Amino acid sequence: MKRMSGLVCLLVLGLALAACGSGGSDGNDGSDSGPVKIAIVEPFSGDFGYFGDFLKNSLQYQVDKINADGGLLGRQLEVITRDDQIQAQPTVTAVRELSDDPSVGLIVGPSFSFLYNAARPIYDAKQQLNCPLSVDSSDSVAGAKYTFRAGPFNNLFITALLKYFQDSGTVKSVGVVYANDDTGQATDKEFAELAPEYGIDYLGAELYNADASNQLAQFNKLKDADAIYISADAAAAAQSAISAGDVGYDGILVGGDGLQSYAFVDGAGDAAEGTVFSSEPLLNMTKIPDSEWPTAYAAFIKKATSDYGVQTGPKSGVTQLKATPLATACVVAWAKAVEEAGTFDDTKVAEAWEGLSVPASENPAGIPLQFSADNHDFFHDPEQLAVYQWVHDGDSWYLETLADASE
C-alpha cells in the first residue's frame, strides 16, 4: 500500500499547537488495523457487467480463504469494486481514487487495453500494484514495474497452436479470417512472423468489415489452408464457423481462448464441432476426472461451483463457471509476495513478486508461475497453455485435450 504523505500530528503544549511531519505508514506497523482492500476496476454494468461479477466471485474465493486462515500479516482482506463502464473517464477517476487510498493493496484491472493505457500513468506515478487480466499488447505493459499481468498475450495463443501443429504433424498450412481491426491486423503480422519458425506455411489473412453478415468470400479464398484462425469474439467466431461450413471448408478452425465460451457453441451449433483453440487449463470442461487435476485448481472449481454456480448455454447445454481462476491467481501471487516482503509497501512487494515462484499445485489457474524483474507475466511460455477441441457427443458438448499445459 502507499505511504501516507503529509500526515499532520497536533501536539498540545500549554496554549501552543505544533505541527510535526511523519514518515507515514506502510500498513504493517500496527497503526492501521482495518482491512486491506483489493479493488476491482472492471465493467459491472451493461452488456459486460457479468465480467466484473465473475471477477468479484473469483477474488472473493481467495480472500475468504486467506481471512479464514487468520488474514495476511495479521490483517483481514476486503474486496471492493468500481464500475469502469468500459469508458476512459470513469476508469481514470476510479484508479486515481483507489491509488490515493492507503488501505488499497492491489487493484485488479482494467483489462481492456485502451482502459489500461489510460490507467497506467496513474499506476506508475502512484506506485500502485495492479493485476490486469487481458491487456492485448505487450507494448502496453512494457516496463510497468507495478503491473503483473494475469492473462496470456494473443501471440502466446498463436504460438501454442503452431507448436501443436508442428508436434502433431496435422497442419502444414494456416490462414487467418478476422475482422479488419487492430487485433486482426496484429494477428496477421504475428502469423507471418511466427509460422515459419514452426515449419508452417502461412497463406495470409482475409480480413472483413466488422458489420459483415458473413465471411463466405474470405473462406473461399483460403479453402486450401489446412487450418484457419478465427476471431476470439464468440459472436464473430460463430459467424465464421457457419460461413466455413457454407462454403464447404473441410480444414480445421482454430483460435484463442474466446472459443471456450458457450456463446460460441450456442451461436455456431454443429459448426462448432472440431474447432480447436489454445487456452489456460479448462480441465473442468473435459472428461478428465477431478482426481487428476492440480490441487488448488480442483479446490477452486469445487468451491466456486458450490458458492457461485454456473451459466448454461440455452441451446448447447455447455456450462461455464461464474468465476475464473486467472483472477484468483492475482490474489494468490500478491499475497505470497506480501508475505515474502513482510510488508504491504508496494515497492517492496513488487520486488518480492519479481522473485516469486508458485507451483501449479498452489495456483488455482493450474499452472506454475515464475516471475523476474524482466517478466511480470503469469503466462510467458506456450507450454503453459493447453490445446482443446470441441466434441459433440449426442446431447452433450465437452472439450478433448489435444495438448496438456505443463505443470
Secondary structure, 3 states (H helix, E strand, C coil): CCCCCCCCEEEEECCEEEEECCCCCCCCCCCCCCCEEEEEEECCCHHHHHHHHHHHHHHHHHHHHHHHCCCECCECEEEEEEECCCCHHHHHHHHHHHHCCCCEEEEECCCCHHHHHHHHHHHHHHCCCECCCCCCCHHHHCCCCCECECCCCHHHHHHHHHHHHHHHCCCCEEEEEEECCHHHHHHHHHHHHHHHHHCCEEEEEEEECCCCCCCHHHHHHCCCCCEEECCCCHHHHHHHHHHHHHCCCCCEEEECHHHHCHHHHHHHHHHHCCCEEEECCCHHHECCCHHHCCHHHHHHHHHHHHHHCEEECCCCCCEEECCCHHHHHHHHHHHHHHHHHCCCCHHHHHHHHCCCEECHHHCCCCCCEECECCECECCCCHHHCEEEEEEEECCEEEEEEEECCCC
